[in-house]
Amino acid sequence: MSNIPTGGQMLWKLEDDGERSLHLRHNPSEEWRHYEEFPEYALQDPIGFSKGIATFMSLLKKDWTAIKS
């Protein structure tokens, strides 16, 4: 994950199954995309945690911003 750009945005969205999952975009002019659409960023989550939590924690360290949903 060393080649990930800094300054992106992250949002937790409610899925059809009632669970929240991480969505990403590089800048505000882009549409939100599910984190798994970014295989170069996506990390495996620990069992029992929200979909995308490992990726979320990693991107926070890259100065990505969490947006309130």
All heavy atoms as a GROMACS GRO file, in nm:
protein
  568
    1MET      N    1   0.081  -0.120   0.000
    1MET     CA    2   0.000   0.000   0.000
    1MET      C    3   0.085   0.126   0.000
    1MET      O    4   0.037   0.232   0.028
    1MET     CB    5  -0.093   0.002   0.120
    1MET     CG    6  -0.203  -0.102   0.113
    1MET     SD    7  -0.327  -0.089   0.241
    1MET     CE    8  -0.403   0.067   0.201
    2SER      N    9   0.210   0.115  -0.034
    2SER     CA   10   0.299   0.231  -0.030
    2SER      C   11   0.274   0.330  -0.143
    2SER      O   12   0.312   0.445  -0.134
    2SER     CB   13   0.444   0.186  -0.030
    2SER     OG   14   0.471   0.115  -0.149
    3ASN      N   15   0.210   0.287  -0.253
    3ASN     CA   16   0.186   0.375  -0.366
    3ASN      C   17   0.047   0.439  -0.365
    3ASN      O   18   0.003   0.491  -0.466
    3ASN     CB   19   0.203   0.297  -0.497
    3ASN     CG   20   0.346   0.249  -0.514
    3ASN    OD1   21   0.438   0.314  -0.468
    3ASN    ND2   22   0.363   0.137  -0.578
    4ILE      N   23  -0.020   0.435  -0.254
    4ILE     CA   24  -0.155   0.491  -0.244
    4ILE      C   25  -0.145   0.643  -0.230
    4ILE      O   26  -0.070   0.694  -0.147
    4ILE     CB   27  -0.229   0.432  -0.123
    4ILE    CG1   28  -0.252   0.284  -0.148
    4ILE    CG2   29  -0.361   0.503  -0.100
    4ILE    CD1   30  -0.313   0.212  -0.033
    5PRO      N   31  -0.225   0.716  -0.309
    5PRO     CA   32  -0.223   0.862  -0.295
    5PRO      C   33  -0.282   0.904  -0.162
    5PRO      O   34  -0.364   0.833  -0.104
    5PRO     CB   35  -0.312   0.909  -0.411
    5PRO     CG   36  -0.398   0.793  -0.445
    5PRO     CD   37  -0.318   0.670  -0.411
    6THR      N   38  -0.240   1.018  -0.112
    6THR     CA   39  -0.294   1.072   0.012
    6THR      C   40  -0.413   1.163  -0.019
    6THR      O   41  -0.433   1.204  -0.134
    6THR     CB   42  -0.187   1.153   0.088
    6THR    OG1   43  -0.143   1.259   0.004
    6THR    CG2   44  -0.070   1.067   0.127
    7GLY      N   45  -0.491   1.189   0.083
    7GLY     CA   46  -0.596   1.289   0.072
    7GLY      C   47  -0.728   1.243   0.013
    7GLY      O   48  -0.812   1.327  -0.019
    8GLY      N   49  -0.752   1.113   0.000
    8GLY     CA   50  -0.881   1.066  -0.049
    8GLY      C   51  -0.988   1.076   0.058
    8GLY      O   52  -0.963   1.124   0.170
    9GLN      N   53  -1.108   1.033   0.024
    9GLN     CA   54  -1.219   1.038   0.117
    9GLN      C   55  -1.279   0.899   0.135
    9GLN      O   56  -1.282   0.819   0.041
    9GLN     CB   57  -1.328   1.134   0.066
    9GLN     CG   58  -1.280   1.276   0.057
    9GLN     CD   59  -1.390   1.368   0.006
    9GLN    OE1   60  -1.470   1.331  -0.078
    9GLN    NE2   61  -1.394   1.489   0.060
   10MET      N   62  -1.330   0.874   0.257
   10MET     CA   63  -1.390   0.746   0.290
   10MET      C   64  -1.528   0.769   0.352
   10MET      O   65  -1.548   0.868   0.424
   10MET     CB   66  -1.303   0.671   0.391
   10MET     CG   67  -1.161   0.648   0.343
   10MET     SD   68  -1.060   0.561   0.465
   10MET     CE   69  -1.035   0.689   0.589
   11LEU      N   70  -1.620   0.677   0.325
   11LEU     CA   71  -1.756   0.688   0.376
   11LEU      C   72  -1.808   0.548   0.405
   11LEU      O   73  -1.786   0.456   0.326
   11LEU     CB   74  -1.844   0.755   0.269
   11LEU     CG   75  -1.993   0.765   0.296
   11LEU    CD1   76  -2.020   0.873   0.399
   11LEU    CD2   77  -2.068   0.795   0.168
   12TRP      N   78  -1.879   0.532   0.516
   12TRP     CA   79  -1.945   0.405   0.547
   12TRP      C   80  -2.088   0.414   0.496
   12TRP      O   81  -2.163   0.502   0.537
   12TRP     CB   82  -1.943   0.379   0.697
   12TRP     CG   83  -1.806   0.353   0.749
   12TRP    CD1   84  -1.723   0.443   0.809
   12TRP    CD2   85  -1.734   0.231   0.740
   12TRP    NE1   86  -1.603   0.383   0.838
   12TRP    CE2   87  -1.607   0.253   0.798
   12TRP    CE3   88  -1.763   0.104   0.690
   12TRP    CZ2   89  -1.510   0.153   0.807
   12TRP    CZ3   90  -1.666   0.005   0.699
   12TRP    CH2   91  -1.542   0.030   0.757
   13LYS      N   92  -2.125   0.323   0.406
   13LYS     CA   93  -2.260   0.320   0.350
   13LYS      C   94  -2.332   0.194   0.394
   13LYS      O   95  -2.272   0.088   0.405
   13LYS     CB   96  -2.256   0.320   0.196
   13LYS     CG   97  -2.226   0.454   0.136
   13LYS     CD   98  -2.248   0.444  -0.014
   13LYS     CE   99  -2.242   0.578  -0.080
   13LYS     NZ  100  -2.279   0.569  -0.222
   14LEU      N  101  -2.463   0.208   0.415
   14LEU     CA  102  -2.546   0.095   0.452
   14LEU      C  103  -2.579   0.014   0.327
   14LEU      O  104  -2.625   0.069   0.228
   14LEU     CB  105  -2.675   0.146   0.518
   14LEU     CG  106  -2.763   0.042   0.586
   14LEU    CD1  107  -2.688  -0.026   0.699
   14LEU    CD2  108  -2.889   0.110   0.639
   15GLU      N  109  -2.549  -0.116   0.332
   15GLU     CA  110  -2.574  -0.205   0.219
   15GLU      C  111  -2.715  -0.264   0.229
   15GLU      O  112  -2.783  -0.250   0.331
   15GLU     CB  113  -2.471  -0.318   0.218
   15GLU     CG  114  -2.328  -0.272   0.202
   15GLU     CD  115  -2.298  -0.216   0.065
   15GLU    OE1  116  -2.356  -0.263  -0.034
   15GLU    OE2  117  -2.217  -0.123   0.057
   16ASP      N  118  -2.760  -0.332   0.124
   16ASP     CA  119  -2.892  -0.394   0.121
   16ASP      C  120  -2.910  -0.497   0.232
   16ASP      O  121  -3.022  -0.520   0.278
   16ASP     CB  122  -2.917  -0.460  -0.015
   16ASP     CG  123  -2.928  -0.357  -0.127
   16ASP    OD1  124  -2.962  -0.240  -0.098
   16ASP    OD2  125  -2.903  -0.394  -0.242
   17ASP      N  126  -2.801  -0.560   0.275
   17ASP     CA  127  -2.811  -0.662   0.379
   17ASP      C  128  -2.812  -0.603   0.520
   17ASP      O  129  -2.811  -0.675   0.619
   17ASP     CB  130  -2.698  -0.764   0.365
   17ASP     CG  131  -2.559  -0.703   0.382
   17ASP    OD1  132  -2.547  -0.582   0.413
   17ASP    OD2  133  -2.460  -0.776   0.366
   18GLY      N  134  -2.815  -0.469   0.531
   18GLY     CA  135  -2.819  -0.403   0.660
   18GLY      C  136  -2.683  -0.377   0.723
   18GLY      O  137  -2.674  -0.315   0.828
   19GLU      N  138  -2.578  -0.425   0.659
   19GLU     CA  139  -2.442  -0.404   0.709
   19GLU      C  140  -2.382  -0.278   0.645
   19GLU      O  141  -2.419  -0.240   0.534
   19GLU     CB  142  -2.354  -0.525   0.674
   19GLU     CG  143  -2.397  -0.654   0.739
   19GLU     CD  144  -2.373  -0.655   0.889
   19GLU    OE1  145  -2.270  -0.600   0.933
   19GLU    OE2  146  -2.458  -0.710   0.960
   20ARG      N  147  -2.290  -0.217   0.714
   20ARG     CA  148  -2.218  -0.103   0.658
   20ARG      C  149  -2.090  -0.151   0.593
   20ARG      O  150  -2.025  -0.243   0.642
   20ARG     CB  151  -2.186   0.000   0.766
   20ARG     CG  152  -2.309   0.066   0.822
   20ARG     CD  153  -2.274   0.188   0.903
   20ARG     NE  154  -2.391   0.248   0.960
   20ARG     CZ  155  -2.469   0.336   0.896
   20ARG    NH1  156  -2.439   0.372   0.774
   20ARG    NH2  157  -2.576   0.386   0.953
   21SER      N  158  -2.053  -0.087   0.482
   21SER     CA  159  -1.926  -0.119   0.418
   21SER      C  160  -1.861   0.009   0.370
   21SER      O  161  -1.926   0.110   0.346
   21SER     CB  162  -1.943  -0.219   0.304
   21SER     OG  163  -2.016  -0.162   0.200
   22LEU      N  164  -1.732   0.002   0.354
   22LEU     CA  165  -1.650   0.118   0.321
   22LEU      C  166  -1.660   0.152   0.172
   22LEU      O  167  -1.656   0.064   0.086
   22LEU     CB  168  -1.504   0.089   0.358
   22LEU     CG  169  -1.405   0.202   0.340
   22LEU    CD1  170  -1.438   0.318   0.433
   22LEU    CD2  171  -1.263   0.152   0.366
   23HIS      N  172  -1.674   0.282   0.143
   23HIS     CA  173  -1.672   0.332   0.006
   23HIS      C  174  -1.567   0.442  -0.001
   23HIS      O  175  -1.543   0.513   0.096
   23HIS     CB  176  -1.810   0.386  -0.032
   23HIS     CG  177  -1.910   0.277  -0.057
   23HIS    ND1  178  -1.960   0.200   0.044
   23HIS    CD2  179  -1.964   0.234  -0.171
   23HIS    CE1  180  -2.044   0.112  -0.008
   23HIS    NE2  181  -2.049   0.131  -0.138
   24LEU      N  182  -1.505   0.454  -0.118
   24LEU     CA  183  -1.392   0.545  -0.136
   24LEU      C  184  -1.408   0.633  -0.259
   24LEU      O  185  -1.479   0.597  -0.353
   24LEU     CB  186  -1.263   0.463  -0.154
   24LEU     CG  187  -1.230   0.355  -0.054
   24LEU    CD1  188  -1.109   0.275  -0.101
   24LEU    CD2  189  -1.206   0.414   0.083
   25ARG      N  190  -1.338   0.744  -0.256
   25ARG     CA  191  -1.319   0.827  -0.375
   25ARG      C  192  -1.193   0.909  -0.353
   25ARG      O  193  -1.154   0.940  -0.241
   25ARG     CB  194  -1.440   0.914  -0.405
   25ARG     CG  195  -1.471   1.019  -0.299
   25ARG     CD  196  -1.598   1.093  -0.335
   25ARG     NE  197  -1.629   1.196  -0.236
   25ARG     CZ  198  -1.741   1.265  -0.236
   25ARG    NH1  199  -1.832   1.243  -0.328
   25ARG    NH2  200  -1.762   1.357  -0.145
   26HIS      N  201  -1.128   0.944  -0.464
   26HIS     CA  202  -1.003   1.020  -0.454
   26HIS      C  203  -1.028   1.169  -0.434
   26HIS      O  204  -0.945   1.237  -0.374
   26HIS     CB  205  -0.917   0.998  -0.579
   26HIS     CG  206  -0.867   0.859  -0.588
   26HIS    ND1  207  -0.916   0.768  -0.677
   26HIS    CD2  208  -0.772   0.793  -0.516
   26HIS    CE1  209  -0.854   0.652  -0.662
   26HIS    NE2  210  -0.766   0.665  -0.565
   27ASN      N  211  -1.140   1.220  -0.486
   27ASN     CA  212  -1.172   1.362  -0.468
   27ASN      C  213  -1.323   1.380  -0.474
   27ASN      O  214  -1.396   1.292  -0.522
   27ASN     CB  215  -1.099   1.449  -0.571
   27ASN     CG  216  -1.137   1.413  -0.712
   27ASN    OD1  217  -1.251   1.432  -0.752
   27ASN    ND2  218  -1.042   1.364  -0.790
   28PRO      N  219  -1.375   1.493  -0.427
   28PRO     CA  220  -1.519   1.515  -0.419
   28PRO      C  221  -1.594   1.510  -0.553
   28PRO      O  222  -1.716   1.492  -0.553
   28PRO     CB  223  -1.531   1.654  -0.356
   28PRO     CG  224  -1.405   1.672  -0.280
   28PRO     CD  225  -1.300   1.601  -0.362
   29SER      N  226  -1.525   1.526  -0.664
   29SER     CA  227  -1.594   1.524  -0.794
   29SER      C  228  -1.623   1.382  -0.843
   29SER      O  229  -1.694   1.364  -0.941
   29SER     CB  230  -1.512   1.600  -0.898
   29SER     OG  231  -1.390   1.534  -0.922
   30GLU      N  232  -1.568   1.281  -0.776
   30GLU     CA  233  -1.588   1.141  -0.815
   30GLU      C  234  -1.708   1.081  -0.743
   30GLU      O  235  -1.746   1.126  -0.634
   30GLU     CB  236  -1.465   1.057  -0.780
   30GLU     CG  237  -1.342   1.092  -0.858
   30GLU     CD  238  -1.223   1.007  -0.816
   30GLU    OE1  239  -1.229   0.933  -0.717
   30GLU    OE2  240  -1.121   1.019  -0.884
   31GLU      N  241  -1.766   0.977  -0.803
   31GLU     CA  242  -1.870   0.898  -0.738
   31GLU      C  243  -1.807   0.810  -0.631
   31GLU      O  244  -1.690   0.772  -0.642
   31GLU     CB  245  -1.939   0.808  -0.842
   31GLU     CG  246  -2.017   0.884  -0.948
   31GLU     CD  247  -2.142   0.949  -0.892
   31GLU    OE1  248  -2.209   0.888  -0.806
   31GLU    OE2  249  -2.172   1.062  -0.933
   32TRP      N  250  -1.885   0.777  -0.528
   32TRP     CA  251  -1.838   0.683  -0.428
   32TRP      C  252  -1.834   0.544  -0.489
   32TRP      O  253  -1.924   0.505  -0.563
   32TRP     CB  254  -1.933   0.681  -0.308
   32TRP     CG  255  -1.926   0.805  -0.226
   32TRP    CD1  256  -2.017   0.906  -0.223
   32TRP    CD2  257  -1.822   0.844  -0.136
   32TRP    NE1  258  -1.976   1.005  -0.136
   32TRP    CE2  259  -1.856   0.969  -0.081
   32TRP    CE3  260  -1.702   0.784  -0.096
   32TRP    CZ2  261  -1.776   1.034   0.011
   32TRP    CZ3  262  -1.624   0.849  -0.004
   32TRP    CH2  263  -1.660   0.973   0.049
   33ARG      N  264  -1.728   0.468  -0.459
   33ARG     CA  265  -1.712   0.331  -0.508
   33ARG      C  266  -1.679   0.239  -0.391
   33ARG      O  267  -1.606   0.278  -0.299
   33ARG     CB  268  -1.601   0.323  -0.613
   33ARG     CG  269  -1.636   0.399  -0.740
   33ARG     CD  270  -1.522   0.411  -0.839
   33ARG     NE  271  -1.442   0.292  -0.852
   33ARG     CZ  272  -1.317   0.293  -0.898
   33ARG    NH1  273  -1.259   0.408  -0.932
   33ARG    NH2  274  -1.248   0.182  -0.909
   34HIS      N  275  -1.732   0.117  -0.395
   34HIS     CA  276  -1.706   0.019  -0.291
   34HIS      C  277  -1.555  -0.006  -0.281
   34HIS      O  278  -1.486  -0.011  -0.384
   34HIS     CB  279  -1.780  -0.112  -0.324
   34HIS     CG  280  -1.788  -0.205  -0.209
   34HIS    ND1  281  -1.691  -0.298  -0.184
   34HIS    CD2  282  -1.881  -0.217  -0.111
   34HIS    CE1  283  -1.724  -0.367  -0.076
   34HIS    NE2  284  -1.839  -0.320  -0.029
   35TYR      N  285  -1.506  -0.020  -0.161
   35TYR     CA  286  -1.361  -0.034  -0.142
   35TYR      C  287  -1.301  -0.152  -0.216
   35TYR      O  288  -1.184  -0.149  -0.254
   35TYR     CB  289  -1.325  -0.038   0.007
   35TYR     CG  290  -1.347  -0.172   0.073
   35TYR    CD1  291  -1.240  -0.257   0.098
   35TYR    CD2  292  -1.473  -0.215   0.111
   35TYR    CE1  293  -1.257  -0.379   0.159
   35TYR    CE2  294  -1.493  -0.336   0.172
   35TYR     CZ  295  -1.385  -0.418   0.196
   35TYR     OH  296  -1.403  -0.539   0.256
   36GLU      N  297  -1.379  -0.258  -0.240
   36GLU     CA  298  -1.326  -0.374  -0.310
   36GLU      C  299  -1.301  -0.345  -0.459
   36GLU      O  300  -1.237  -0.423  -0.527
   36GLU     CB  301  -1.418  -0.494  -0.292
   36GLU     CG  302  -1.414  -0.547  -0.150
   36GLU     CD  303  -1.511  -0.660  -0.126
   36GLU    OE1  304  -1.614  -0.669  -0.196
   36GLU    OE2  305  -1.483  -0.741  -0.035
   37GLU      N  306  -1.352  -0.233  -0.508
   37GLU     CA  307  -1.324  -0.190  -0.645
   37GLU      C  308  -1.183  -0.130  -0.655
   37GLU      O  309  -1.141  -0.090  -0.763
   37GLU     CB  310  -1.428  -0.090  -0.694
   37GLU     CG  311  -1.566  -0.150  -0.710
   37GLU     CD  312  -1.667  -0.048  -0.761
   37GLU    OE1  313  -1.631   0.032  -0.851
   37GLU    OE2  314  -1.779  -0.049  -0.711
   38PHE      N  315  -1.114  -0.121  -0.544
   38PHE     CA  316  -0.977  -0.072  -0.537
   38PHE      C  317  -0.889  -0.185  -0.483
   38PHE      O  318  -0.844  -0.180  -0.368
   38PHE     CB  319  -0.967   0.050  -0.444
   38PHE     CG  320  -1.044   0.170  -0.489
   38PHE    CD1  321  -1.176   0.189  -0.448
   38PHE    CD2  322  -0.986   0.264  -0.571
   38PHE    CE1  323  -1.247   0.300  -0.488
   38PHE    CE2  324  -1.056   0.377  -0.612
   38PHE     CZ  325  -1.188   0.394  -0.570
   39PRO      N  326  -0.863  -0.288  -0.563
   39PRO     CA  327  -0.787  -0.402  -0.511
   39PRO      C  328  -0.646  -0.365  -0.464
   39PRO      O  329  -0.590  -0.433  -0.378
   39PRO     CB  330  -0.782  -0.499  -0.629
   39PRO     CG  331  -0.813  -0.418  -0.750
   39PRO     CD  332  -0.898  -0.303  -0.704
   40GLU      N  333  -0.594  -0.256  -0.515
   40GLU     CA  334  -0.462  -0.212  -0.472
   40GLU      C  335  -0.464  -0.153  -0.331
   40GLU      O  336  -0.360  -0.135  -0.268
   40GLU     CB  337  -0.401  -0.112  -0.572
   40GLU     CG  338  -0.473   0.020  -0.581
   40GLU     CD  339  -0.594   0.022  -0.676
   40GLU    OE1  340  -0.655  -0.081  -0.703
   40GLU    OE2  341  -0.627   0.133  -0.721
   41TYR      N  342  -0.584  -0.120  -0.280
   41TYR     CA  343  -0.599  -0.064  -0.145
   41TYR      C  344  -0.659  -0.164  -0.048
   41TYR      O  345  -0.633  -0.158   0.072
   41TYR     CB  346  -0.693   0.056  -0.144
   41TYR     CG  347  -0.661   0.170  -0.238
   41TYR    CD1  348  -0.752   0.273  -0.256
   41TYR    CD2  349  -0.542   0.178  -0.309
   41TYR    CE1  350  -0.726   0.379  -0.340
   41TYR    CE2  351  -0.516   0.283  -0.395
   41TYR     CZ  352  -0.608   0.384  -0.409
   41TYR     OH  353  -0.582   0.488  -0.493
   42ALA      N  354  -0.747  -0.250  -0.096
   42ALA     CA  355  -0.827  -0.338  -0.010
   42ALA      C  356  -0.740  -0.436   0.068
   42ALA      O  357  -0.654  -0.503   0.013
   42ALA     CB  358  -0.930  -0.413  -0.093
   43LEU      N  359  -0.767  -0.443   0.197
   43LEU     CA  360  -0.700  -0.537   0.286
   43LEU      C  361  -0.803  -0.634   0.343
   43LEU      O  362  -0.921  -0.600   0.354
   43LEU     CB  363  -0.631  -0.463   0.400
   43LEU     CG  364  -0.521  -0.365   0.361
   43LEU    CD1  365  -0.474  -0.287   0.484
   43LEU    CD2  366  -0.405  -0.438   0.296
   44GLN      N  367  -0.758  -0.751   0.382
   44GLN     CA  368  -0.848  -0.851   0.440
   44GLN      C  369  -0.889  -0.806   0.580
   44GLN      O  370  -0.805  -0.765   0.661
   44GLN     CB  371  -0.781  -0.986   0.445
   44GLN     CG  372  -0.873  -1.096   0.491
   44GLN     CD  373  -0.810  -1.232   0.478
   44GLN    OE1  374  -0.697  -1.246   0.435
   44GLN    NE2  375  -0.884  -1.333   0.515
   45ASP      N  376  -1.017  -0.816   0.608
   45ASP     CA  377  -1.070  -0.775   0.739
   45ASP      C  378  -1.065  -0.890   0.839
   45ASP      O  379  -1.084  -1.006   0.802
   45ASP     CB  380  -1.215  -0.729   0.724
   45ASP     CG  381  -1.227  -0.606   0.638
   45ASP    OD1  382  -1.152  -0.510   0.662
   45ASP    OD2  383  -1.310  -0.607   0.546
   46PRO      N  384  -1.044  -0.857   0.966
   46PRO     CA  385  -1.054  -0.960   1.069
   46PRO      C  386  -1.197  -1.013   1.076
   46PRO      O  387  -1.293  -0.939   1.050
   46PRO     CB  388  -1.017  -0.886   1.198
   46PRO     CG  389  -0.950  -0.760   1.155
   46PRO     CD  390  -1.005  -0.728   1.020
   47ILE      N  391  -1.212  -1.137   1.114
   47ILE     CA  392  -1.345  -1.198   1.126
   47ILE      C  393  -1.428  -1.122   1.228
   47ILE      O  394  -1.379  -1.087   1.336
   47ILE     CB  395  -1.333  -1.346   1.166
   47ILE    CG1  396  -1.263  -1.422   1.054
   47ILE    CG2  397  -1.469  -1.407   1.198
   47ILE    CD1  398  -1.228  -1.564   1.088
   48GLY      N  399  -1.552  -1.092   1.192
   48GLY     CA  400  -1.644  -1.025   1.284
   48GLY      C  401  -1.641  -0.873   1.277
   48GLY      O  402  -1.717  -0.807   1.347
   49PHE      N  403  -1.554  -0.816   1.195
   49PHE     CA  404  -1.545  -0.670   1.184
   49PHE      C  405  -1.620  -0.622   1.060
   49PHE      O  406  -1.651  -0.699   0.970
   49PHE     CB  407  -1.399  -0.625   1.178
   49PHE     CG  408  -1.330  -0.630   1.310
   49PHE    CD1  409  -1.281  -0.751   1.360
   49PHE    CD2  410  -1.312  -0.516   1.386
   49PHE    CE1  411  -1.217  -0.757   1.482
   49PHE    CE2  412  -1.247  -0.520   1.508
   49PHE     CZ  413  -1.200  -0.642   1.556
   50SER      N  414  -1.647  -0.493   1.052
   50SER     CA  415  -1.716  -0.433   0.938
   50SER      C  416  -1.636  -0.453   0.810
   50SER      O  417  -1.512  -0.457   0.813
   50SER     CB  418  -1.736  -0.283   0.960
   50SER     OG  419  -1.818  -0.260   1.071
   51LYS      N  420  -1.709  -0.459   0.698
   51LYS     CA  421  -1.646  -0.476   0.568
   51LYS      C  422  -1.566  -0.351   0.532
   51LYS      O  423  -1.623  -0.246   0.508
   51LYS     CB  424  -1.752  -0.501   0.460
   51LYS     CG  425  -1.833  -0.625   0.481
   51LYS     CD  426  -1.944  -0.632   0.378
   51LYS     CE  427  -2.041  -0.743   0.409
   51LYS     NZ  428  -2.158  -0.738   0.321
   52GLY      N  429  -1.436  -0.363   0.534
   52GLY     CA  430  -1.349  -0.251   0.498
   52GLY      C  431  -1.273  -0.190   0.614
   52GLY      O  432  -1.196  -0.096   0.594
   53ILE      N  433  -1.291  -0.242   0.735
   53ILE     CA  434  -1.227  -0.178   0.851
   53ILE      C  435  -1.074  -0.178   0.840
   53ILE      O  436  -1.009  -0.079   0.874
   53ILE     CB  437  -1.274  -0.241   0.985
   53ILE    CG1  438  -1.228  -0.157   1.103
   53ILE    CG2  439  -1.227  -0.384   0.998
   53ILE    CD1  440  -1.288  -0.020   1.111
   54ALA      N  441  -1.015  -0.286   0.790
   54ALA     CA  442  -0.868  -0.290   0.778
   54ALA      C  443  -0.821  -0.186   0.675
   54ALA      O  444  -0.721  -0.117   0.697
   54ALA     CB  445  -0.822  -0.430   0.738
   55THR      N  446  -0.894  -0.174   0.566
   55THR     CA  447  -0.860  -0.075   0.463
   55THR      C  448  -0.878   0.065   0.519
   55THR      O  449  -0.794   0.154   0.499
   55THR     CB  450  -0.948  -0.096   0.338
   55THR    OG1  451  -0.931  -0.230   0.293
   55THR    CG2  452  -0.915   0.003   0.229
   56PHE      N  453  -0.987   0.088   0.592
   56PHE     CA  454  -1.014   0.217   0.655
   56PHE      C  455  -0.899   0.260   0.746
   56PHE      O  456  -0.849   0.372   0.735
   56PHE     CB  457  -1.145   0.206   0.735
   56PHE     CG  458  -1.181   0.330   0.811
   56PHE    CD1  459  -1.246   0.435   0.748
   56PHE    CD2  460  -1.152   0.342   0.946
   56PHE    CE1  461  -1.281   0.550   0.819
   56PHE    CE2  462  -1.186   0.456   1.017
   56PHE     CZ  463  -1.251   0.560   0.953
   57MET      N  464  -0.856   0.170   0.833
   57MET     CA  465  -0.748   0.203   0.926
   57MET      C  466  -0.618   0.234   0.852
   57MET      O  467  -0.546   0.326   0.888
   57MET     CB  468  -0.727   0.088   1.026
   57MET     CG  469  -0.848   0.058   1.113
   57MET     SD  470  -0.904   0.199   1.210
   57MET     CE  471  -0.768   0.218   1.322
   58SER      N  472  -0.592   0.158   0.747
   58SER     CA  473  -0.471   0.180   0.669
   58SER      C  474  -0.474   0.315   0.596
   58SER      O  475  -0.375   0.389   0.594
   58SER     CB  476  -0.453   0.067   0.569
   58SER     OG  477  -0.339   0.088   0.491
   59LEU      N  478  -0.590   0.348   0.539
   59LEU     CA  479  -0.601   0.474   0.465
   59LEU      C  480  -0.600   0.596   0.558
   59LEU      O  481  -0.555   0.703   0.518
   59LEU     CB  482  -0.726   0.473   0.377
   59LEU     CG  483  -0.721   0.376   0.259
   59LEU    CD1  484  -0.854   0.374   0.185
   59LEU    CD2  485  -0.607   0.408   0.164
   60LEU      N  486  -0.647   0.580   0.680
   60LEU     CA  487  -0.636   0.690   0.777
   60LEU      C  488  -0.491   0.730   0.795
   60LEU      O  489  -0.459   0.848   0.808
   60LEU     CB  490  -0.695   0.649   0.912
   60LEU     CG  491  -0.844   0.662   0.930
   60LEU    CD1  492  -0.885   0.612   1.069
   60LEU    CD2  493  -0.893   0.805   0.910
   61LYS      N  494  -0.402   0.633   0.794
   61LYS     CA  495  -0.259   0.661   0.809
   61LYS      C  496  -0.200   0.730   0.686
   61LYS      O  497  -0.091   0.784   0.692
   61LYS     CB  498  -0.184   0.531   0.836
   61LYS     CG  499  -0.221   0.469   0.969
   61LYS     CD  500  -0.154   0.336   0.988
   61LYS     CE  501  -0.202   0.269   1.116
   61LYS     NZ  502  -0.149   0.133   1.130
   62LYS      N  503  -0.274   0.726   0.574
   62LYS     CA  504  -0.232   0.793   0.450
   62LYS      C  505  -0.303   0.928   0.434
   62LYS      O  506  -0.313   0.982   0.324
   62LYS     CB  507  -0.263   0.704   0.329
   62LYS     CG  508  -0.188   0.574   0.327
   62LYS     CD  509  -0.045   0.598   0.284
   62LYS     CE  510   0.026   0.467   0.261
   62LYS     NZ  511   0.162   0.487   0.215
   63ASP      N  512  -0.356   0.980   0.544
   63ASP     CA  513  -0.424   1.110   0.548
   63ASP      C  514  -0.552   1.116   0.466
   63ASP      O  515  -0.589   1.220   0.414
   63ASP     CB  516  -0.328   1.223   0.504
   63ASP     CG  517  -0.215   1.241   0.603
   63ASP    OD1  518  -0.238   1.224   0.725
   63ASP    OD2  519  -0.104   1.272   0.560
   64TRP      N  520  -0.620   1.000   0.453
   64TRP     CA  521  -0.753   1.001   0.392
   64TRP      C  522  -0.849   1.052   0.498
   64TRP      O  523  -0.830   1.036   0.618
   64TRP     CB  524  -0.791   0.861   0.346
   64TRP     CG  525  -0.727   0.822   0.216
   64TRP    CD1  526  -0.593   0.826   0.185
   64TRP    CD2  527  -0.792   0.774   0.099
   64TRP    NE1  528  -0.572   0.783   0.057
   64TRP    CE2  529  -0.692   0.749   0.003
   64TRP    CE3  530  -0.924   0.747   0.068
   64TRP    CZ2  531  -0.723   0.700  -0.124
   64TRP    CZ3  532  -0.954   0.697  -0.056
   64TRP    CH2  533  -0.854   0.675  -0.152
   65THR      N  534  -0.959   1.114   0.454
   65THR     CA  535  -1.056   1.174   0.543
   65THR      C  536  -1.181   1.088   0.551
   65THR      O  537  -1.234   1.044   0.448
   65THR     CB  538  -1.097   1.314   0.490
   65THR    OG1  539  -0.979   1.394   0.478
   65THR    CG2  540  -1.195   1.382   0.582
   66ALA      N  541  -1.230   1.068   0.671
   66ALA     CA  542  -1.357   0.998   0.693
   66ALA      C  543  -1.469   1.101   0.688
   66ALA      O  544  -1.467   1.199   0.761
   66ALA     CB  545  -1.356   0.926   0.826
   67ILE      N  546  -1.566   1.078   0.598
   67ILE     CA  547  -1.681   1.166   0.582
   67ILE      C  548  -1.799   1.107   0.657
   67ILE      O  549  -1.824   0.986   0.647
   67ILE     CB  550  -1.716   1.181   0.431
   67ILE    CG1  551  -1.595   1.229   0.350
   67ILE    CG2  552  -1.837   1.270   0.412
   67ILE    CD1  553  -1.548   1.368   0.381
   68LYS      N  554  -1.874   1.188   0.729
   68LYS     CA  555  -1.992   1.139   0.800
   68LYS      C  556  -2.100   1.101   0.699
   68LYS      O  557  -2.125   1.174   0.604
   68LYS     CB  558  -2.048   1.245   0.894
   68LYS     CG  559  -1.968   1.262   1.019
   68LYS     CD  560  -2.040   1.353   1.114
   68LYS     CE  561  -1.966   1.364   1.246
   68LYS     NZ  562  -2.040   1.443   1.342
   69SER      N  563  -2.163   0.986   0.724
   69SER     CA  564  -2.271   0.943   0.634
   69SER      C  565  -2.405   0.992   0.682
   69SER      O  566  -2.420   1.041   0.790
   69SER     CB  567  -2.272   0.791   0.622
   69SER     OG  568  -2.279   0.730   0.746
   0.00000   0.00000   0.00000
